[in-house]
Amino acid sequence: MTLRATFMSARSVPVRDCIPKACRRRRAGCLGIQLACALALVWIFGCGSAFAQTPSPLQEWQYSGGIVLARLFQPNAPDWRVVAGLATEVQPVYDGSNAYRVQPGPVFNVRYKDIAFVSVGEGLGVNLLHGDHYQAGIAVGYDLGRKVRDDYTHLHGLGDISPAPAFKAFGTYVLAKKFPLVLRADVRQIVGGANGMVGDLEAYLPLPGSSKKFVMFAGPSITYADHRYLQHVFGVDPAQARVSGYPPFDVHGGESAVGVGFSATRFMTKHWLINVDAALNHLRGSAEESPIVQQRRQRVVALSTEYMW
């Protein structure tokens, strides 16, 4: 459920070319810069897993992890960055379910400079502000909603939540080159369907053991949502209670989940790569007390094969 940016082989730009000459003479003191540079190269050359929905057990940063590092470590990157591929994801049937499903989907991402992007994971967006350490902008994506399935009776009587557009504002900031911790915040307004607001506060950083051909990121997140959204997703109104057999349940807005995500990418050839995304979310607040919640911990794993040019 993620999409990243890409445009050329990491081997075409040596990592050492991104490191200041003074640091080349002090290799022991510049490992952080070398690692971050290698990671930035891999991420701008292409990573990602597949399709998106809101909310997802994946972290929001996993849709665009490393993009802001690309600007920081390679400011003269080509204008266009493109990646396409196929992915398979294992995720809960619905938020709070203890049953899982396997869902295939496409990987597609196009970026133009630091200005505009379109992808399955992030939607159609534009960076209104961008610099060496930051990006901020707006995007329009989609919420897949929730469908009551005939082969899964736990939601019967609650009705479908229809798909709907989601309008997002976001911002990303890198604290420093030597320690490239990335901070991110976003807020998404869903119009129709779940018809509410969801937001995230997140951080992620590169992990030791990463290189030009193999890169890993990890980081935590905390999610907030308003009453209207949570009531659609986790609440039970009196009419639903009469049909479903659940007791009426009113959800309070506020913190709804905490989680952690992990992403890893391996370059197999100059153009082909394999990407793995995994995440663990724990429902919080009144959402975890909902009678429709079977399991508070939600897990997801996505595997994709992609081609970049």
Residue pairs with C-beta under 8 A, 6 or more apart in sequence:
1 49
1 50
1 51
1 52
1 53
1 56
1 58
1 62
1 63
1 87
1 89
1 91
1 105
1 121
1 277
1 300
1 302
2 47
2 48
2 49
2 50
2 52
2 58
2 62
2 63
2 64
2 65
2 121
2 263
2 275
2 277
2 302
3 48
3 49
3 50
3 52
3 63
3 64
3 83
3 107
3 108
3 109
3 119
3 120
3 121
3 122
4 43
4 46
4 47
4 48
4 63
4 64
4 65
4 66
4 67
4 83
4 109
4 275
5 43
5 44
5 46
5 64
5 67
5 70
5 81
5 83
5 109
5 111
5 117
6 44
6 45
6 46
6 47
6 81
6 82
6 83
6 109
6 306
6 308
6 309
7 44
7 45
7 46
7 77
7 78
7 80
7 81
7 82
7 308
7 309
8 45
8 78
8 308
8 309
9 45
9 270
9 271
10 38
10 41
10 42
10 45
10 212
10 213
10 267
11 212
11 270
13 41
13 74
15 34
15 37
15 38
15 41
15 212
16 24
18 37
18 40
18 41
18 73
18 74
19 30
19 33
19 34
19 37
20 33
23 29
23 30
23 33
23 34
24 30
27 34
30 178
32 177
32 178
32 179
32 180
33 177
33 178
35 206
35 208
35 210
36 69
36 72
36 73
36 177
36 180
36 206
37 73
38 210
38 211
38 212
38 215
39 66
39 69
39 180
39 206
39 210
39 215
39 217
40 66
40 69
40 70
40 72
40 73
40 74
40 180
41 70
41 73
41 74
41 212
42 66
42 210
42 212
42 213
42 214
42 215
42 265
42 267
43 65
43 66
43 67
43 69
43 70
43 215
43 265
44 66
44 67
44 69
44 70
44 74
44 77
44 81
45 267
45 308
46 81
46 83
46 265
46 273
46 306
46 308
47 65
47 66
47 83
47 215
47 263
47 265
47 273
47 275
47 306
48 63
48 83
48 85
48 87
48 107
48 109
48 119
48 121
48 275
48 304
48 306
49 58
49 62
49 87
49 89
49 107
49 275
49 276
49 277
49 302
49 303
49 304
50 86
50 87
50 88
50 89
50 104
50 105
50 106
50 107
50 120
50 121
50 302
50 304
51 87
51 89
51 103
51 105
51 106
51 120
51 121
52 63
52 120
52 121
52 122
52 123
52 141
52 142
53 142
53 143
53 144
54 141
54 142
54 143
54 144
54 166
54 188
54 190
54 198
55 95
55 198
55 223
55 257
56 91
56 300
57 91
57 92
57 95
57 259
57 279
57 280
57 281
57 298
57 299
57 300
58 261
58 277
58 279
58 300
58 302
59 200
59 202
59 204
59 219
59 221
59 259
59 260
59 261
59 279
60 184
60 186
60 200
60 202
60 221
61 182
61 184
61 202
61 204
61 219
61 221
61 261
62 261
62 263
62 277
62 279
63 119
63 121
63 122
64 121
64 122
64 172
65 182
65 204
65 217
65 263
66 215
66 217
67 111
67 135
67 172
68 133
68 134
68 135
68 172
68 173
68 174
68 182
69 174
69 180
69 182
70 77
71 77
71 114
71 130
71 131
71 132
71 135
72 132
72 133
72 174
72 177
72 180
73 177
75 132
79 112
79 113
80 110
80 111
80 112
81 109
81 110
81 111
81 112
82 109
82 110
82 111
82 308
82 309
83 107
83 108
83 109
83 306
83 307
83 308
84 106
84 107
84 108
84 109
84 306
84 307
85 106
85 107
85 304
85 305
85 306
85 307
86 104
86 105
86 106
86 107
86 304
86 305
87 104
87 105
87 106
87 107
87 275
87 302
87 303
87 304
87 305
88 102
88 103
88 104
88 105
88 302
88 303
88 304
89 102
89 103
89 104
89 105
89 300
89 301
89 302
89 303
90 100
90 101
90 102
90 103
90 300
90 301
90 302
91 100
91 101
91 103
91 300
92 98
92 99
92 100
92 101
92 295
92 298
92 299
92 300
93 99
93 100
93 101
93 149
93 152
94 146
94 155
95 146
95 233
95 234
95 283
95 298
96 234
96 283
96 287
96 290
96 292
96 293
96 294
96 295
96 296
96 298
97 152
97 154
97 294
97 295
98 294
98 295
99 152
99 154
99 294
100 299
105 120
106 120
107 120
107 304
107 306
108 119
108 120
109 117
109 118
109 119
109 120
109 121
109 122
110 117
110 118
110 119
111 117
114 127
114 130
114 135
115 126
115 127
115 130
116 125
116 126
116 127
117 124
117 125
117 126
117 127
117 139
118 124
118 125
122 139
122 141
123 139
123 140
123 141
123 142
123 166
123 168
124 139
124 140
124 141
125 137
125 138
125 139
125 140
125 168
126 137
126 138
126 139
127 135
127 136
127 137
128 136
128 137
128 138
129 135
129 136
129 137
129 171
130 136
130 137
133 173
133 174
134 171
134 172
134 173
134 174
135 171
135 172
136 169
136 170
136 171
136 172
137 169
137 170
138 167
138 168
138 169
138 170
139 167
139 168
139 170
140 165
140 166
140 167
140 168
141 165
141 166
141 168
141 188
142 163
142 164
142 165
142 166
143 163
143 164
143 165
143 166
143 190
143 193
143 194
144 163
145 160
145 161
145 162
145 163
145 164
145 193
145 194
146 155
146 160
146 161
146 233
147 160
147 161
148 155
148 156
148 158
148 159
148 160
149 155
154 292
154 294
155 292
156 243
156 244
157 240
157 243
157 244
157 245
157 246
158 236
158 240
158 244
158 246
158 292
159 240
161 193
161 194
161 232
161 233
162 192
162 193
163 193
164 190
164 191
164 192
164 193
164 194
164 195
165 190
165 191
165 192
166 188
166 189
166 190
166 191
167 188
167 189
167 191
168 186
168 187
168 188
168 189
169 186
169 187
170 184
170 185
170 186
170 187
171 184
171 185
171 186
172 182
172 183
172 184
173 182
173 183
173 184
174 180
174 181
174 182
174 183
175 181
175 182
175 183
179 205
180 205
180 206
181 203
181 204
181 205
182 203
182 204
182 205
182 219
183 202
183 203
184 200
184 201
184 202
184 203
184 204
185 199
185 200
185 201
185 202
186 199
186 200
187 197
187 198
187 199
188 197
188 198
188 199
189 196
189 197
190 196
190 197
190 198
190 229
193 232
194 229
194 232
194 233
195 228
195 229
195 232
196 225
196 226
196 227
196 228
196 229
196 230
196 231
196 232
197 225
197 226
197 228
197 229
198 223
198 224
198 225
198 226
198 229
198 256
199 223
199 224
199 225
200 221
200 222
200 223
200 224
201 221
201 222
201 224
202 219
202 220
202 221
202 222
203 219
203 220
203 221
204 217
204 218
204 219
204 261
205 217
205 218
205 219
206 215
206 216
206 217
207 216
207 217
207 218
209 216
210 216
212 267
213 266
213 267
214 264
214 265
214 266
214 267
215 264
215 265
216 262
216 263
216 264
217 262
217 263
217 264
218 260
218 261
218 262
218 263
219 260
219 261
220 258
220 259
220 260
220 261
221 258
221 259
221 260
221 261
222 255
222 257
222 258
222 259
223 255
223 256
223 257
223 258
223 259
223 281
224 253
224 254
224 255
224 256
225 233
225 253
225 254
225 256
225 287
226 253
227 251
227 252
227 253
228 253
229 253
230 251
230 252
230 253
230 256
230 286
230 287
231 237
231 250
231 251
233 287
234 249
234 251
234 286
234 287
234 290
234 292
234 293
235 249
235 250
235 251
235 290
236 244
236 246
236 247
236 248
236 249
236 290
236 291
236 292
237 248
238 248
240 246
241 247
241 248
246 291
246 292
247 291
249 289
249 290
249 291
251 286
251 287
251 290
252 285
252 286
254 285
254 286
255 284
255 285
256 283
256 284
256 285
256 287
257 281
257 282
257 283
257 284
257 287
257 298
258 281
258 282
258 284
259 279
259 280
259 281
259 282
259 298
260 279
260 280
261 277
261 278
261 279
262 277
262 278
262 279
263 275
263 276
263 277
263 278
264 275
264 276
265 273
265 274
265 275
265 276
266 273
266 274
266 275
267 273
268 274
271 307
271 308
271 309
272 305
272 306
272 307
273 305
273 306
273 308
274 303
274 304
274 305
274 306
275 302
275 303
275 304
275 306
276 301
276 302
276 303
277 300
277 301
277 302
278 299
278 300
278 301
278 302
279 299
279 300
280 297
280 298
280 299
281 297
281 298
281 299
282 288
282 296
282 297
282 298
283 293
283 296
283 297
283 298
287 293
288 296
